[in-house]
C-alpha cells in the first residue's frame, strides 16, 4: 500500500508497489537505472519513480532547495490524490 516516506532531508516521497505505479500510467521502471522493481519511490521534487537502490543513492547526495518546494508540493499532491494519500499542506 502506498505511503509517505520520511527522510532526513524532508523531501516529499511516496513508496509504491509496482501495481500502484501502474495506476498513474507508469511502468514501474526506475527513471534512473531503467530496471523494473516491485517496490519503488516517487520523488516529487524530481517527478521521478526510482528503485530502492537508486533512491538511496540519490538521497545520500541530494540537496533540498527552497525554490523547488512549490513544485515539489504540487507534484506530491497530484500523486497523493491518485493514490488516496493525505495531501501535503
Order of alpha helices (4+ residues) and beta strands (2+ residues): beta-beta-alpha-beta-beta-alpha-alpha
